[in-house]
Amino acid sequence: MTQFDQNPAFAAVAAAITERRTVKQFLPTPVAPDVIERLIELAVWAPNHRLNEPWRFYVLTGHACARLGEIAGAITAAKISAVGGEASVAARKGSEAAATWASVPTLVFITMVGDANPEVDLENYGAVCCAIQNFTLAAHVAGIGTSWSSGAVAASPDLLTLVGAGKNERMVGLIRVGYLDPAASPATSRRKPGVAFTRWIEQAPEPVPAPAL
Ligand SMILES: Cc1cc2nc3c(=O)[nH]c(=O)nc-3n(C[C@H](O)[C@H](O)[C@H](O)COP(=O)(O)O)c2cc1C
């Protein structure tokens, strides 16, 4: 704790950061378009080197969610078949996965614009991750839960095709978005304290002598 924790603005930011949780269970109500647009408006204030603005947002609704469900169903069924699972099991699990994804109230697929220069590419990825964090923090404060998915469904080339992404775009996250279900048990998480990962370096190391030739 510091003197800043007495400052309500600091305390509000700290609370949003520490209390935001990954949420996968929502009320069925979709999040209104103006709310999603506002969250995206906040997302794009993320730091981004060279002001590349490397983020692209695709909000999936209606038939697009149903199509995403089909993609997810096919991926699940194929995984089960690949390990020798029975066709009936693959079909049933595939249908369950399809229904689960199709039932998410709102899905926001977020991609980055890749770059042939690895340095810029990494900067762009970092910037889009920051944008997603902005989005999820603002959503949390608005009583909206989110979860970041980067698994097989999010990474599916079919999803890039579904949204009509450009050839140089790559998935950064498929974000489930929905109003918190008060009946769901509150999500929990844990972190080791930041100090456990921190070293303060004062002394410069001795220069390594050049090898004798
Ligand atoms: C780049 C990235 C990818 C992630 N991908 C997934 C994922 O595919 N599935 C998932 O359940 N969670 C995913 N997460 C969420 C983390 O699992 C989650 O943040 C972590 O469990 C901590 O929980 P918390 O967000 O509630 O603090 C991802 C998070 C990040 C930053």
The ligand as a Gaussian input file, in Angstrom:
#p B3LYP/6-31G(d) Opt

LIG

0 1
 C       -2.879000     -14.303000     -24.458000
 C       -3.889000     -14.976000     -23.577000
 C       -4.536000     -16.108000     -24.046000
 C       -5.493000     -16.759000     -23.262000
 N       -6.132000     -17.864000     -23.764000
 C       -7.034000     -18.525000     -23.016000
 C       -7.705000     -19.679000     -23.519000
 O       -7.509000     -20.085000     -24.668000
 N       -8.600000     -20.296000     -22.713000
 C       -8.842000     -19.846000     -21.440000
 O       -9.649000     -20.471000     -20.743000
 N       -8.243000     -18.748000     -20.945000
 C       -7.347000     -18.087000     -21.701000
 N       -6.740000     -16.940000     -21.206000
 C       -7.144000     -16.426000     -19.896000
 C       -6.233000     -16.923000     -18.780000
 O       -6.329000     -18.315000     -18.665000
 C       -6.663000     -16.228000     -17.474000
 O       -6.372000     -14.846000     -17.597000
 C       -5.934000     -16.809000     -16.261000
 O       -6.447000     -18.090000     -15.965000
 C       -6.062000     -15.940000     -15.020000
 O       -7.411000     -15.759000     -14.664000
 P       -8.030000     -14.308000     -14.495000
 O       -8.110000     -13.710000     -15.888000
 O       -9.400000     -14.521000     -13.915000
 O       -7.139000     -13.536000     -13.610000
 C       -5.791000     -16.270000     -21.979000
 C       -5.134000     -15.122000     -21.505000
 C       -4.202000     -14.488000     -22.289000
 C       -3.503000     -13.240000     -21.773000

